């Protein structure tokens, strides 16, 4: 039984599956499209919201270092993702990579994890977008009923119609085609980057050197029971964490990591890329480098404009300009944040549907969802299904307590991908690799350790919820996925050829 649980799918078979007419996605994306996707999904809630929170609670002006640390952790993972995406240019990201290296059960678990990560990420950002839009409407004198808009509606018994409407509109755009999605994303990303550059350039004129003193505030012991880090830190290492100081920077890094979530979504579009061997590494690494530089620059400017103890937690960038007597900039930033979050939702939704599509094509989910639209060549069935579900979740569910599940899910995927690189290097050294992760196995091992360290910084409740979701995933695999696996059926019939079996669904 153990041999069937860890059976691997040959890379050649995965690539051949993408050529089936009924299950083939349209190849239309370039390296620029992928970089835009990456920038579009990374620049979002983190840079517009988290800067003030971690500066006041964890790192002070050294929040810039926290963004740099989180960026390094993501860079280590990005090198591993780039090798896999260029070697196995198939939809599914970490799910597909795991199937080729670790086996079917680990692939299912990571796919199940990604479904959770992208779904909650989309819903959380949609609710945040709703809050910005409701605020802008209020400023214009238009007031939605409390039960139909903003966070109050989502957290009560009402329905957040703005969040749900956003998800449904983006679902329609994704059904119409990935290239259309890329064009819409390009326009929105241009607006978003303009806003960020405005903060950096205009804010630099209001920086005061005294606001950087001290750059790394003196460490403060956290009272028992009030730790901002996971109790696992104290259990495993025997010491209590602190606010501020050097360890405060690492605590802040585990929080601002949310700001980087999404660069791995670029890997899910590998199958829709015209030249994935060349363009996937450029898109993944390029978008991450651009966003890390912007994050560090913004945090340096904002903490220089206003002392970290006075920064706003809800809207630090906009409120910093208000504090300097420039409310026009604050309104412009709020508008840019609302526009920018639109692309975050769309690209997270795109990533989830591609993972679901890949799992369906392999038979681990119903094959009904692996058929593409005859005209648009997009996986319209899972896109519509997941879009409707997420719209309902975003409309009804209070999501603040679940947001941290997105972090742990992403870090878990980073760990699996890094291990997969090491294993596939040993099991398939013959594979052509357009991009090779440097210094294997040192870089992948370092990626595993760095990701696991940030996972330890998450609350124990997050680990518990994550464990329950994984347990449900195991149950579904043994009830459905294992018996419907295409790879398993080929092995049962003794089929060794790479030719895909006839699909009767």
Secondary structure, 3 states (H helix, E strand, C coil): CHHHHCCCCCHHHHHHHCCCHHHCCCCCECHHHHHHHHHHHHCCHHHHHHHHHHHHHHHHHHHHHHHHHHHHHHHHHHHHHHHHHHHCCCCCCHHHHHHHHCCHHHHHHHHHHHHHHHHHHHHHHHHHHHHHHHHHHHHCCCCCCHHHCHHHHHHCCCCCHHHHHHHHHHHHHHHHCHHHHHHHHHHHHHHHHHHHHHHHHHHHCCCCHHHHCCCCCCCEECCCCCCCCCHHHHHHHCCCCEECHHHHHHHHHHHHHHHHCCCCHHHHCHHHECCHHHHHHHHHHHHHHHHHHHHHHHHHHHHHHCCHHHCCCCCHHHHHHHHCCCHHHHHHHHHHHHHHHHHHHHHHHHHHHHHHHHHHHCCCCCHHHHCCCCCCCCCHHHHHHHHHHHHHHHHHCCCCCCHHHHHHHHHHHHHHHHHHHHHHHHHCCCCCCCCCCCCCCHHHHHHHHHHHHHHHCCCHHHHHHHHHHHHHHHHHHHHHHHHHCHHHHHHHCCCCCCCCCCCCC
